[in-house]
Amino acid sequence: MRIGQGIDVHRVSESSDRELWLGLVHVPDAPGLDGHSDADVATHALCDALLGAANLGDLGRHFPDTDPNYRDVSSRDLLETTVALVRAEGFSIASCDVTIIAERPRLAVYMPVMSEALSSVVGATVSVKATTAEGLGALGRVEGIGASAVVLLEEQR
């Protein structure tokens, strides 16, 4: 068995054109996040955790922000490719847990939908939770949103 962890943070965009995507779910009426891709911090943290557990590096190694092919790419595509890479290394995904850190927007109504969306791509249960930074630091001042993820992989023999 292998454990992996991932962390991602993105700044709130000043552009009104950016949509907020978290856990493969569009969150309407909230400012989007800056990033080369769709800036879905929850999915990016999950991808990094999966890659780390399989000893495959990180998201930037496989999908560099210097590559124009990944400009505005959907995090669903990143997660699908990541899952394929992990499986190609001989691992199955046993369990995943994602925590989103955001003062706003309130995410309780979206978490079950995020869990369902991520689980359908991963092929295993993905638990999604949210917390706040209690007003502390950049996340507490609503300057960005962060996420962390932990995964458990099983080696297939």
Secondary structure, DSSP 8 states (H G I E B T S, - for coil): -EEEEEEEEEEB-S-TT--EEETTEEETTS--B--SS---HHHHHHHHHHHHHTT---HHHHS-TT-GGGTT--HHHHHHHHHHHHHHTTEEEEEEEEEEE-SSS--TTTHHHHHHHHHHHHTS-EEEEEE--TT-HHHHTTSEEEEEEEEEEEE--
